Amino acid sequence: MSKPILEVDNLQVSFKMSAGEVQAVRGVSFTLNKGEVLAIVGESGCGKSVTAQTIMRLVPTPPSYIKNGSVMFDGKHDITKLSESDMEKLRGQEMGMIFQDPMTSLNPTMTIGEQIMEGVRKHQGSSKEKARERAIELLNLVGMSNPVERLSQYPHELSGGMRQRVMIAISLACNPKLLIADEPTTALDVTIQAQIMDLLKDIQEKTGTSIILITHDLGVVAEMAQRVIVMYAGKVIEQGTLNEIFYDPRHPYTWGLLRSVPRLDSDSNSDLASIPGTPPDLFAPPKGCAFAARCPYAMKVCLEKDPEHFTASDTHSAACWLQHPDAPKVERPIEVGVRSNG
Amino acid sequence: MLTYTLRRLLYMVITLWIIVSLTFFLMKLLPGDPFGEAITKLPPESMQILIKQYGLDRPVWEQYLTYMGHVLQGDLGVSYQYPTRSVVNVIQTAFPASFELGIESLIIALIVGLFLGIVAALKHNKAGDYTASIVALIGISIPSFVIGPLLSYYIGVKLRLLPAGLWLGPEYRILPALALSLGTIAILTRMMRASMLEVMNQDFIKTAKSKGLSRKTIVGKHMIRNAILPVVTILGPIAVNVLTGTLVVEKIFSVPGLGNQFATSVLSNDYTLITGLTLFYAGVLVVVMFLTDIAYNLIDPRIRLGKGK
């Protein structure tokens, strides 16, 4: 495989609040290869959005600050150390972002055209006519009908799905090497979700851009991602290829996540499984494993010591003491890790 | 757009009609009459002649109809205080000074107020924010009858930098315009600051940043235009307030404006001048509000009226 487009190493991001420090991201490491789609999954507040926005340095500082770690982009820029003006050159040009809520992510007082052309003109210094051509091309790419007409429309004249298409067009304006999609379908209704995911997949195939897909929807993950990172309480607790995570998950939290997805083949009378409890307070993260308090398999060591990553294969690792050679063998819940027979 | 404008015009006329009628009848309920103390010294025959001349002997409804008839022809009647001048003439001579003073103070207030508001928001919780907030606090808590004399005395009399009063050359405009604008500056600063802070946290600002735009572009193109919307709404009433003259500032700096006229007209029961001025004020108000709505339309595409209507 060619050299990675993104190498995140031991990234720690904290928010300074009047009540103390919130450790939103507590040592996250992963790599993203060129042309790869990597999914980051986890529940709300697990630090996945902060991680993604830190890659583009979009988290407002203060209150947030990068406490430790590095983010190497394209093998040459360490994002954590770049000046703001250097960041401006990377943002939009080399990396683009799609946000969660298309209803609020577009400027209500500017036309769609202006909003797409803005980045093109800034980064490529192109003339108005050229930027306009590019905008039309982009709107075609994201599957909007009558692109010429759309240019002069305002966001409120478009539906949510259409707006998300515009957002995607904006993020793709300068052919970025990296696209970060922060829950791109969460705010859309189900039929539109599928359309947007198809579009992203299609674009990925056409442009070969690397994508980080942040979501808590495992269905979305299965559809698109090649590799998956599971985050919990600001840490990566398991990572692996799509098949490894879906069919051979190692961490009890991943089991819980997978069990909480409704399945066609499950007994329709049974309740959907949930993970009891709430994530820990990141003002004062626990000493041991952050998931221990909610974990049905927690052992004494889990409360005392944070587990390291135990590798299951070259691509698969999980931060759980159950993976330790001396740990008792536990039975994985039956619904998880079984390929359904059709 | 045309039907909208026509409908608005109709409403404006109806509003004005209601205001004139209300003022007309309420005024008739006031104790006393326009001729005041002097009347008692007049022989009763002369008084009869006066009352007849002004039509005050006829029933109120008849007076009303006659008055309305005249108003429709653009004649607001003759002032009781200045029997040689028509109300229209009084407005024509006094309004320009008030209008000029108002425009000047409005421009000062807009520039300073919006600037301070934007700075305060961008430097949220830093020195710039505190400075702007203090200016705003001072502006709101010190009334113009305090700041006016202070400016007049210290800058006009003590330091002799600018004229302390009167309304002659351009340099005479500065102090009254400053005194009048202070309150407006304060309101605009606070509004703009709050509005900017809200816009800064909007998602689309993050989108703009993710496009790699510079901070200058983000503030200029994305923040200010959105933040100014709520400010435009309150601009209408503010503009009318400062345009139609303010009694206090005009008195302090001896500006021959409308505010002065209004006060004396009420004190002397000058029926025609009171209704005339009220009608004029109301007229300015509805026109400015209409202009504000149009401005709002231009800035905010969401409320822009359907095309081709």
Contacts between the chains, C-beta under 8 A, distances in Angstrom:
chain1	res1	chain2	res2	distance
A	56	B	210	6.0
A	58	B	206	5.7
A	58	B	209	5.8
A	58	B	210	6.0
A	84	B	215	7.8
A	85	B	214	7.8
A	87	B	212	7.9
A	88	B	212	4.9
A	88	B	213	7.3
A	88	B	214	5.8
A	89	B	212	6.6
A	90	B	212	7.0
A	91	B	209	6.9
A	91	B	210	5.7
A	91	B	211	6.7
A	91	B	212	3.7
A	92	B	210	6.5
A	92	B	211	4.1
A	92	B	212	3.2
A	92	B	213	7.5
A	93	B	212	5.7
A	96	B	210	6.8
A	96	B	211	8.0
A	97	B	207	7.8
A	97	B	210	4.2
A	99	B	203	5.9
A	99	B	206	6.7
A	99	B	207	6.4
A	99	B	210	7.9
A	101	B	203	6.1
A	104	B	202	6.3
A	104	B	203	4.1
A	104	B	204	6.5
A	105	B	203	4.5
A	105	B	204	5.6
A	105	B	206	7.5
A	105	B	207	4.9
A	106	B	204	5.6
A	106	B	207	6.7
A	107	B	204	4.4
A	107	B	207	7.4
A	107	B	208	7.0
A	107	B	222	5.5
A	107	B	226	7.0
A	108	B	204	7.4
A	108	B	226	6.9
A	108	B	300	7.6
A	108	B	301	7.2
A	108	B	302	5.9
A	109	B	225	5.2
A	109	B	226	5.6
A	109	B	229	8.0
A	109	B	299	6.8
A	109	B	300	6.3
A	109	B	301	6.2
A	110	B	221	7.6
A	110	B	222	7.6
A	111	B	301	7.9
A	115	B	207	8.0
A	118	B	208	7.7
A	118	B	211	6.0
A	118	B	213	6.5
A	118	B	217	7.8
A	118	B	221	7.8
A	119	B	211	3.8
A	119	B	212	6.3
A	119	B	213	7.3
A	122	B	211	7.1
A	122	B	212	6.2
A	122	B	213	6.1
A	122	B	214	7.9
A	122	B	217	7.6
A	123	B	212	6.2
A	154	B	301	4.2
A	154	B	302	7.0
A	156	B	301	7.1
A	156	B	302	4.8
A	167	B	207	7.2
A	170	B	207	7.0
A	170	B	211	6.6
A	171	B	210	7.3
A	173	B	211	7.5
